[in-house]
Amino acid sequence: MPQFAVNHMTVARLGYTELLDLAASLGCVGVEVRDDLGKPLFDGLDPVTAGAMARDRGLRILALAEVKRFNDWSEGKSREARELMGIAVACGAEAVSLIPRNDNGGMGNGERQGALRVALKALRPMLEDHDLIGLVEPLGFLACPLRIKADTVEVIEALGAGDRFRIVHDTFHHHLAHHHLSGGGPIFAGHTGIVHVSGVVDPRLSVDEMGDRHRVLVDGADRLDNLGQLWALEAAGYRGPVSFEAFAPETQAEPDPAAALRRSMEFIRSRLAAQAA
């Protein structure tokens, strides 16, 4: 059964302490903390203190997000990554999130893989110095040069860098990138460091129209086959965290986010258990 976690985006209106209390009350294994919510990281708390607060509640800080446009590498990007890694070490985070550019740039075949290789080669010694994992998240959007997980896995393996890099299996982005393939596309469970779950329930949307604003909690109306993806990951040996990452304003505005998350957790657990029976 899944080890659940909460990405702060899902409950973006809550403060850091409230995020921790929520995750602990739900029996989560950890949280993902973000620097893109329009407020200071950890609500301005010192990272050492913030990390201790999580551990006091029995929670792991699974990832600190994010290095944006990491595959558009530069000296500035190097400084940004090193700064985030320093904070990650201070708070005891296990990984930093690496998010690719999503602007239709660097899309050429060969160009995509080359830019990824340059970035990963630069990041690897930095991750080693800080004893961190880099979580690479392919985005299924058409404007992203890093849509296909196979491209990332291929470069990681070519560099022999599987000790420092894992991929994020995001059920939303996986569906966008692979929905046209029979069986839903390759899973790469052995390369996966964390799974992000969210659902899209609006029946009017085509796949290419689906965006972050449509991402809600997973329920019976889900169109992304979250259950099928989770089942495939589990069958392939994945045993890591499954983190709720919903962006929809209506989800973030939930008056009782704990109850909403608990319903989604119970829905996923019960359906996976039924499938296993």
N, C-alpha and C positions, 0 to 999 in steps of 0.2 A: 504494500500500500504506500501511497506517496508520502514523502516527508514534506509537508507544506511550509511555505515561507510567504512573506509579504514584501513586495516592492513598494517603496514609499509613494510612488506615483498613484497607486490604487486609492490611497487615502491621503492625497496631497494636502488636504485642508488640516490634517492633524499635525501637531508638533512632533518633534523627535521623541520626547518622553511618551506621548500618547501612542505613537507608532509602536514603541517597545511594549507598552502595557497591553495594547491590542494583540500583538503577535504572541505574547506570553499567555494571554487569556485563551487564545485559540489553540494552544499546544504546538505552535510553530517551532521549527528548528532554528529559524533565523530571519533576518531582514536584509533587504538591499536598500542602501541609503544613496540619495541623489543630490547633486549640486545644481540641478536645473529646475528647481521648484519656485524660484523667485524669492527665496529667503536664504539666510546664511546656512551653510552646512552645519548640521547638528544644532540648528537654532542658535549658533554662535558659541556653543559649548566647546571647551577644549577637547580635542580628539581623544586624549588619554582618558579623560573623564567620561566622554561619550561611550568609549569602548567598555569601560568598567561597568557602566550602567546596563549595557546589553548583557554582559557576562553575569552580572548579579541576577538577571532574570532568566538565566539559563539559555540565552540566545547567542547565536553566531552572527557576526556581520559578514554575510556571504560575499558581498561585493560592494564596492564604492564606485559610483557612476558620476562622470564618465569622461573618457578622453574622446572628444568629438572629432570626426573627420580624420581618424588616426591614419587612414591610408592615403592621406594627402600630406606626406611627411615633410617636416621642416625643422629648423632649429627652434622656432617658437613652439612647435608641437612637442619636441623633445623636452623643453623646459616644463610645459604643461603636464606632460606625463610624469616627469620626475617629481613635480610638486604633489600631484595626486597620490603617487606611490608613497611619498613621505607621510602624508596624512593617513593613508591606509595602514601603514606600519604602526603609527602612533595609536590608532583606534583598534588595532588588532583585526582588521579586515583580512579576508582570505584572498581576495582578488580585486582587480580593477576592471571595469567594463570598457571595451574598445568598440566604438561605434563608427561605422564607415561613413564617408561622404554620401549625400543623397541629393545631388544637384545636376545629374546628367553628365557630370564630368568624369574623365578617365574611363570611358566606357569601352574602349577598343579592346579586342581580343589580344592578349599579350600585354597590353597596357595595364589592364585590371590586375593580372597576376604579378606583373613587375612591380607595381606600386605596393601591392600587399607584401611582396617579398622584402622590399626595401624597409617598410615599416616594421615588420616582424623581426628582421635582422637587427634593427636598431633597438627595438624594445626588449629583445631577449636578455641581453646582459643587464639591463636596468631591472628587469623582473628578478633576475638571479640575485642581484645586489640587495634587493629588498625582500627576497624570499616570498614572492607573490606569484599568483597565476594571472595571466591575461585572458579575459573572457571576450572572445571575438564574436560579435553578433551580426551575422548576415541579415540584411533587410530585404524583404520581398518586394519592395516598391520598384516600379519600372525605372525610376531615376537613379537607382543605386547600382554601382558597378560590382558590388559584393552581394549579389542576390543568392547565389547558389553555394550551399555549404560545401559541396565537393571541391570547389575552387580553393576554399580556405584549407580544407583538410589536405589537399594535394600539396600546398605550399608548406604547411606545418610539417608534413612528413618529409618533404624534400630537404627541409632545413634540419631535420632531426630534432625538432623543438617541441615534441609532444609533452615534455616534462614541464613546460612553462605556459603553453597555450591550450585552452579548451574552447569549444564553440558553445554558443547559446542556442538551444533549440527553442525558438519562440513559435508557439503553435499558430499564431496569426501570420507571421512572416513565412513560415514553412508552407502554409496553405496558399498564400499569395504566389509564392515562387514555384510550387509543385502541383497545384490543383489539377493541372491538365494531364499529369502523368498517372498511369495505372498504378494503383497501390499507394499513391501519394508521395512518391519520391524516396530517396535513400535517407536513412535515419542517423547513422554514425554515432550510435550510443556510446561506443568506447571513447569517442573524442568529446563527448558532451559533458560540460561542467555544471550547467544549470539549465532548467527548463522554465520558460515563461508561459503561463497560460492566461488566455483571455478569450472571450467569445464575441462573435458578431451575430446578432439576431434579426436585424432589419431584412425582411424578405425582398425588398425592392432593389437592393444594391447588387450590381454586378461585382465580380471579384475585383476588377480593376478600379472600381469606385470605393472600395473599402479603405478606410483610413484610421489613424489612431483614435479619432474622435468617436468611432463606432465600437470601440473595444470595451465590452462590459464583462461582468462575471459570467462564468460558464454555467448554463442551465440547459434544460431540455430543448430549448429553441436554438441552440448553437448551430451555426452553419459551417464551422471550421473543422469539424471532426476531431475535437480535442480528445475525446475518449479513445478514438482509434489511434491517434498519435501517441497518447500516453500508454496505451496497451502495447503498441509496437515497440516503444522505448523500453518498457518493462520486460517484454519478451526477449529483447536483444541484450538485456543485462544492466540497463541503467537503474541505479539505486540512489541517485542524488536528489537534491532539493527540487521541488516543484513550486515556483514562486508566482503568485498572482500579480500580474502587471496589466491593469486596466487603465485606460486613459479617458474614457467617456466622462463628460461633465456630470451626467446623471449618476454615475457610479461614485465619483468623487464627492457628490453632494448627498450621498446616502445618509439619512438621519441616524441610522443604527448600523454602522459599517461592520461591527462584529457579527450581528445577526445575519447580514447579507453574505459575508464571507463564510460563516459557518454553514449556511444553506448550500453554498456552492461546493464547499469541501465535502459535505455529506452526500451531495448529488454525485460528485466524482467518485468518492470512495464506494458508494453503494453500487454504481454501475460497473466499476472495475471488478468489484467482488463478485457481482452476478456473472460477469463474463468469465471470471476465473473458475466459477463453480461448475 
